[in-house]
Amino acid sequence: MADPPGPAATLVNGGEVAGDSPIFGRKLSREEGLAHPRLAEFWQMVDLVLERDALVRRHLVGA
C-alpha cells in the first residue's frame, strides 16, 4: 500500500503527564475518543485546519 499523499493523524493516549485543566478540559483515552459521539466533527476540524491553514500546512508538508 502506498503512503498517503499528505499528513496523517490518529488518536493516541497523549499528554498523560499533565493533568486535566479548566482551559483544555478532561483528556480522553484513545478508546474514549474512538467511541465519542463527536469524533466525526473532530476529524472534520482536523481536515479543515490541515487544508486551510497555510502556516500549519507549511510546517507539516513544507513549502
C-alpha positions in Angstrom: 0.0 0.0 0.0 1.3 3.4 -0.9 1.9 6.1 1.7 -0.8 8.8 2.0 -0.2 12.0 0.0 -0.1 14.3 3.0 0.0 14.4 6.8 -2.0 11.7 8.7 -3.4 11.8 12.2 -4.6 9.2 14.7 -5.8 9.2 18.3 -3.3 8.3 21.0 -3.1 8.3 24.7 -1.1 11.5 25.0 -0.4 14.2 27.5 -0.7 11.8 30.4 1.9 13.6 32.5 -0.2 16.8 32.6 -3.5 16.8 34.5 -6.8 18.0 33.2 -7.4 21.7 33.3 -10.3 24.2 33.0 -8.8 25.5 29.8 -8.3 22.2 28.0 -10.9 20.1 29.8 -10.6 16.4 30.5 -8.3 14.3 28.3 -9.8 11.3 26.7 -8.0 8.0 26.3 -7.7 6.7 22.7 -10.6 4.2 23.4 -12.8 7.0 24.8 -12.0 9.2 21.8 -12.8 6.5 19.3 -16.2 5.9 21.0 -17.0 9.6 21.4 -20.2 10.8 19.7 -18.5 13.9 18.3 -15.5 12.1 16.7 -16.6 12.8 13.2 -16.7 16.5 14.0 -13.2 16.3 15.4 -11.9 14.8 12.2 -13.7 17.4 10.1 -11.9 20.1 12.2 -8.5 18.4 11.8 -9.1 18.2 8.0 -10.1 21.9 7.9 -7.0 23.1 9.7 -4.7 20.9 7.5 -6.4 22.1 4.3 -6.9 25.7 5.0 -4.3 27.0 7.5 -1.2 27.8 5.4 1.1 28.1 8.4 0.2 24.6 9.7 0.4 23.1 6.3 3.8 24.6 5.6 5.0 23.3 9.0 3.8 19.8 8.2 4.5 19.4 4.5 6.9 22.1 3.6 6.7 24.9 1.0 
